[in-house]
Amino acid sequence: MGKRIGSGADPGPDARISGHLAARWAKRTVDRLRRERSGINAINVFPVPDGDTGTNLYLTVRSAYRAVESLDGAVTLPQVVEAMATGAQRGARGNSGLILSVALRGVADALAGVEVPDAQSFAAALGLAAARARDALADPVDGTMVTVLDAMADEARERAEAGDDLLQLVLAVRERSRAALRETTGQLPVLRENRVVDAGSSGIVELFDLLCVTVAGEDAVAAVPGDSAATTAPETPAGTTDRSALPDLPDLGAHGGEIGFELVAHLGETRDRTRPLKRALTRAGGTSIVVDWPQVHVHTAHGGGVDEARRLLEVMDVHRVVDLRVEDLSSTRPADDPATLIALADGPGLLLSLALTGAFAVRSDRPDLREAVDFAAQLAESAAFVLPDSVTAAEALAGLGTAKVLRTRDAASVAAAAAVFDPSGNADDVLTDMVAAAAGTRVGAVVLAPEDHGQGPLLYSQGDALTLVDGRIRAVGADPEAAAGDLVDRLLGAGGDLVTLLVGAEMPEAAVARLHIRIDAEHTDAEAVVIDGGQSSSWLVVGVE
């Protein structure tokens, strides 16, 4: 961890935007949005009224500042904005967070090599930020963050062309941002119906207002006439902190399961395939699509369920999904300081299954596994837990000081532990429940031998079905389906009432159906649950509880 940058006193009105000042602003964004997130959540009605825009923006800027904190020594402006953009993208949450991270990336790219920006370079940075944000959306909508960013960029360009200096430009853009925010109410029907401004745009205005104060000082900003509440809609007493002034807001916690799911994923493919991916997600029924390669944000269509989420994941996995977050948009927003669960898996279906439990699901075979898990754990608001899915993954995470790594070593134990995870529960109780669930699961797998093995007591050929129990080969056969049936019998021989079948990528659907029928017929006291894991490491994993 690098040095911390304190807040210090406000600079005078003749100050320039330096690396140190930008780092100070980055820290202040975290403090500002920590205070304002509940109010921004309260006016969140677009694209869905799930009441988490403020929280998503807060978590995104917190991730951005964590990257700034890792910088050592004297910092330059390009270093700070590059760190912010990288950190924001890695930790972006939700539609609003990803759009913000895209805008920050535009600023970073525009200011690369610019130690102290003038009015022209600052205007160019805002212009690229707005253009990148609009281009990241599959279907830009007026009255949203991109509209306000466009207005800010236009004002900055006009002021720079008119010969304004940097401070004059920043103050003018601040006022235009506030006016553009008020205008969102009339640009988007759902905002007009609820008499609110756009929640994501209010976050952008808050952040720029803070930048203006940091650059110009409190006195200079106070001398400019303007509204006292940046989030107030026309002729409406609504601010960001008083929900009682918003009588027409929908009930954010009672959607009846009709809103669907939000998926946020990072992709492993290095080649930027943004445009074809946006088209493919649109064809698959996705909405609210934002792509900032390699990160993707998409909602299922209104009322879309798990099957729709799986279809969208399949589209994204063409480019190899390496981690995944899923939010049930119909559920009540979680507590502000939830525990974080990082669960590892080696197949897209397992990623989705784990993410649906509230876990941050991570591909266990990614080359930067330790770095990815450590970064996610650092962003945890309270306790962080990790569920490795193999001995190899556990060894890669040995000594990790930012999270509690549990002793799970297989996909079935990970699934069992994740199923009882309660992000809002007491950390000690959550840990106890997950340990008990994992320990209470007997696990076996059928694996197709990758090569011939002609030494030792076990002889087998490439393609043979190997039956593993507790990680050790217990039987060798030619028919993986027969091996799967024998494995279920073996594991249920000691009792059990729940059988989880984690189906690998090579197991045929017909074989899954026949195994399910066999369990129903021969083990009448056991309930079988099938998860299409898509893992490549095993033909089938079986867990019995």
N, C-alpha and C positions, 0 to 999 in steps of 0.2 A: 504494500500500500504506500503510495506516494504521500507527499506533504498535503496537509489540509490548507485550504485558502480561506482565511477569515473574511468576515463581511466588512469590517473597517468602517471608516467614515465616508460619507458621500463625497465624490469628487466635485470640484468646482465646474462652472459652466464652460470653461475653456479646455476641459479634459478631452483626450482622444480615446478611441476604443483600442485598448492594448490587450495583450494576452491576459494580464493580471486582472484587468477590469472585466473581461469576458468571463473569466473563471469566477469572479465575484458574482456576476449576474447569474451564472449557472447555479451557484449555490443558492442564491436568493429565489430562483424559480422553484426549487424544491420546497423551501419554506412557504412561499406564496401559495402554491397549489395544495400544499398540505392543509393550509387554512381554508382555502376556497373550494376544495373538491366537493364537499357536501352540498354547497350551494349550486355548483355547476351540475352535480348529479340531479338535483331537484328540478332543473329545467330541461333535462334530457328527454326529448320526445322524438328525435330523428337520428338515425334511420329507424330505430326501434326504441320504444320507451322503456329501456332496461335500467335506467338510472345509474349508469356507471361511467359516463364520459369524464367527469371530474377525476374519478379514481384512476381511470386509464391514462389520462394526461399526467397526473401526479406520478404514477409508477414509471411512465416513460421518461419524464425529466429527471426522476431519481436515478434511473439507469444511465441517463446521459451524464449526470454529475458524477456518478461512481467512476465512469471512465476518465473524467477530468481529474478526479482525486488520484488516479494511478499515475499521473504525470509527475516527473521528478524535476527538481531544479527550477530555474527561471523558465517560464512558459511564454511562448509566442502566441499571437492570435491564431495563425493557421493551426498550430498544435491543439489549441483549446477547442476550436470549432470542429476540427476533424475528430477529436475524441468525443465531443458531444454527439456528433452525427453517428459515429460508430456505436457508442453506448446506447443511444436512443433506438437505433435499428435493432440491436440485439435484444433489448428489453421492451420494445414497443408493445403496448397493450391496446387491443380494440381498434376500431376504425379510426378514431381520432388520434390515438397514439401513433399509428403507423403513418398517417398523413403528416403529423408533426415531424416525425423522423425523416420523412421524405423531404420536407421543407428544410430541415436542418442540413441534410446532405447537400441540397442545392446551395445553401449558404457556404458550406465548407468547401465545395468544389469551386465556387466563384471566388472565394477569398484565399485559395491556395497560393502561397507566396506573397500575400499582401500583409505586411507587418502592421501598418496603421492605415485603415481605409479612409478615403475621402468621400465626398458626396457621390461622386460618379461610381466608385467601386462598391459603395454600400447599396446604391440603387440597383446596380447590376446583380448583387447578391440577392436582394429581395425579388428581383425579376426572375432569376433562375429558380429560387425557392418556389414561387407561385407557379411557374411553368412545370416544374417537376411534380408538384403536388397534383395539378390538374391532369397531367399525363399518366400518373399512377392509377387514376380512377378509370374503371371500365365505363362508367356512366356518370359523369360529373353532373351535379344538381345545383342550381342557383339557390342562394340562401344558406350556404354552408361554408365550411372553412375555406374552400377554394375560392369562393366569391370574395370573401374578406381579404384573402391573400392577394388576389388579383387587384383589388382596390388599393391596397397598400403599395403594391409594386408600381401601379400606374401613378400614384401620387409621388412616390420617390423618384420615378423617372422624370416627371414633369418638373419637380423641384430642382433636380440636378441639372436639367436642361436650362432652367431659368437662372442658374448661377448661384443657388442657395448653398451655404456651407453645410457641413455635416449636422451641426446641432439644429440649424433651422429645418433641415430636411427631416431629422428624427422627430422633432416636435410636430411638424406638419403631418407626418405619417401617423403619428399617435392619434391626432384628432380625426384623420380620415378613417382610421381603423374603427374608432368608436362610432362614427356616423355609419360606416358600412355594417357594423354589427346591428345597429338599430334597424337598418333597412332589411335585414334578413327576415324580420317578422312578416313583412309584406311580400316577400319573394317566395316563400314556401308555405303552402296551405296549412300543413299541420302546425306550423309555428303560429300562424295567424289565428287558427282555431283555438289554440291554447294560450294565446296572448303572451308568448315568450320569444326571446331571441334564440338563435342557434347555440346550443351548449358548447360544441367544439370550438366555434368561432369566439365565444366568450373567453375560452381558455387562451386562444391566440392573442386576443386583445389584452388580457391580463399579463401575459408574458412580455408583449411589446411595451406595455405601460411600464413594467418593471425595468426593461432595458432603457427606456427613456429616462426614468428616474436615476438609474445607475450612471448613465452617460452625462446627463445634464444637471443632475442634482435636484433635490426636493424643491428648492426655491424657484428654479427656472420652470419646472413643470407646473407648480402651483400658480405661477404668474400667467399661464395660458388659460383663458376661459374655456370652460367645458363642463359636461355633465359630471356629477360626482359618482355616479354608478355606471360603469361601463356596460353592464348587462341589462340595463333597463330598456324595455321595449317601448314604442311610442304610446303615450297616454296610459301607461301601465306602471303600477308601483312595484313591479317585480324586480328584485335584485338577485344576487347569487346566494344570499344567505337566509332568506326568509320564505320558506315554502308556503306559509299561511297566506301570502299575498298572491298565490297562484291557484285560485279555486278550481280552475278548469283542467288542471293537470290530471292525466289518467292515473289510476292506481298502479304504481310500478311493480307491485308484488302480486298481482292477480291477473295473469294473462291467459289462464286456462290452457297452457301448453300450446298455444296457437302461433307463437312467434318463431320458434325454430332454434337453430344452433348457430353459433359463431365459431369459425375455425381460423386459427392463426398458426401458420407453419413456416419453418425455414426449409429451404430446398438445398440439396447437396450438389446439384448440377452447377458447374461454374459458368457455363455459357448462358448469357442472358436471353431468355425466351419469353420475355414479358408479354409481347403482343399476342402470340399464339396461345399462351396460357390464359390470358384474359378472355379471348374468344372461346376457348374450350370450356372455361368455367361458366361463361354466359350460356352456352349451349346446354350445359348440364343443369341449368336452373339456378345457378348461384346469383346472389344479389349482394349489393354493397361491396363490390370487388375492388380491392386495392392491391396492387402488386408493386413492390419495391425490391427488385431482385437482390438477394434470394429470399425475401420474406413475402408472404402472401396472406391476405385477409379476405375472408368470404363468409357470407351468411347463406344458410339454406333458404329456399323460398319460403314465403309466409306459410307457417304450419308444417314446414318440412321436419321430418323426423330423422331417426338414426339411419335409415336406408338412404335418405337423401344426403346426409352427411358422409356416408360411406362412398357414395358416387362421386362427390366432390373431392374426397381424399384420393380416390383412384385416379382422378384427373391430375391432381397435383403430384401424385407419386410417380407419374411418368418421368418426372424430373427428380425423383428420390427425396421424399420427405425425411428430414433428419430430426426434427422435433415438432411437437404439436401441442397446442392448447385448444381446448374446446369449452365454450360457455353455453349453458342452457339459458337462452334468452328469456324463457318463460318463468325462470325461477327468481326468487327474491335475491337481491344483491347481497353477497356475503359481507361479513364484518370487515371493518377497515384494516384490521391487523390479523389476517388469517395465517395459519401455518402453511408451509409450502411442502408439497410432496413432489419429488422428482423420481419418476419411475422409468426404468430402462426396458427396452424391448427391441427385437430384431425383425419385426415385420409390421407392415402398415395397419393390418387389422388389430394387432396388439396395441399399437400406438393409439388408435382410436378408442379401443376398449378402455385403456388406462386413462386417457384424457377425459373420457366421459365420467370418470369417478372424481374428477377435479384435479388430477395429477398433471404436472408438466411432463409429458411423455417424450423420451429422448431415445434415438437409435443408439443401441449399445455398441455398434460396430463402427461408429464415426471416428475418424482419426483424432479429432480434437475432443474426445469424450471428457477427459478430466477438466479441460479448460471450460467447456460448455456447462458442465455440472457445477463447477466452482463459481462461475459467473452467475448462474441462476440462483445458487444458494446465497450469494452475497446480496442479491436483490430481495431476499425473503424479509417480510415485515416482522416476523417473529421466528418461531422455530422452523428449521428446514430438515427434512428427512429424505434419504435416498434409498431406493430399492434396486440393487443390482440384480441382473437376470442370469449371471453366470459367474464362475470363478474368475474368468479372465477380466470381466468388467469390475468385479470387486477388487482385484489386484490393481487395476488401473486407478482406482479411487482410494487406495490405501493411504492413510494419513491425511485425508482431506479434513481440514480444520473448520470449514464453514458450514458443515451439515453433519447430522448423525446418519452414518451409513449402516443400514440394517444387514443382518446376515442371511438375506435371501440369496439363492444361487440358481434359481430356475424360474421360468415364466409363470408356472402355476402358483408358486409361492408369492411372486410379485403381484399377480392378479388377486390372490386371496387377501394380502395385506392392503392393497389399494382399495378393495371393496369396503373395508371398514374405516377408511380414512375420513376423519371429520376435521375440516380446516379450521372450524371455529371452536373446537374442543380444547380442553386443557392439554398442554403439550405432553405431560407425563402420561396422561390417560390415553392419548392418541398413540403414543409409542407402545404402551402396554398392549393395547388392542391389536395393533399391527403385528407385533412380535408373536402374540398368541395365535393370530389367524395364520401366519406363515408357518409357525411350528406345528400347528394342528393339521397341516395339509401334507398328505402322503403323495409323492410325486414320482411319475415315471414318464418315459418317452420312447417313441419308436423313431430310430434314426436310420437313414439309408447310408450304408458304409461308403465313404468317399473313395476308398482304394482297397486293394487286396491287403490282407494281413496274414502272413504265413508263419508267424513265430509265436511261441508261448502256448498256453493251454487253449486259447480261443483262436480258431482258424475261420476266416471268412473272406468272401470275395467282394469286389466293388459292386454296390447295388443291393447287397444282402440287407435284410431288416434286422437291426440290432435293437434288442429290448434293454433299456437302461432303467434301473431303479436306484435312487439315491446316487446317481452319477456313475454307477458301475454297470458294466454289461452283464446281464443275467441270462440272456438267451440269444441265439442266432437262428434266423430262418430265412426262407426265400420269399415268403408272402407277407408284406407289411400289414395287410388287412387282418390276417390271422394273428399276427403278432400283436396288433392293437387290441383285438378281442381278448387274447390271453392276458395282456397287461391289465386290462380293466378287471378281469376276474381275479388276478393276483392282488391288485390294490384293494378291491372290495372284499377280499377274503377276510380282512381284519375289521370289517364293518365300515360304515359310512353312509351318509344319506344325500350327499351332493357330489356329483361327478362333473368336473369341468373339462371339456374337450377343447384344447387349443389347436386348431387345425392348421397345418403347415401349407405352404404354397403348392406342394406336389400331391397332396391328398385329394383324390377325386370326390366330388360331391356325392356320388352314389355310394362310395365307401363310408362317408360320414353318415348318410341316411341309414345304411345297414347297421352300423355300429350303434346308432341311437336306438334302432328297433331292438337290437340284441339286449341292450341295457334295460329297456322297458320290459322285455319279456323275461329275462333271467335274473334281474335285480330289481324286483318290484318296489322295494323300499327306497331305492335311490332315484333322485331326480337328476337328469342329465342336462347340462347347459353347454351349448356349442358357441364357441367364439372363433370366427374366421380370422385367425391370427396372421396368416400370410407369411409366417417365418420361414426362412430358408435353412435354418440350422437343424430342423427336425421335421419329420413327416407328421408327427402328432405328439403333443404333450398332454398328459392326463394328470389331473389333480383330484384327490378325493378328500373330502372333509366329513 
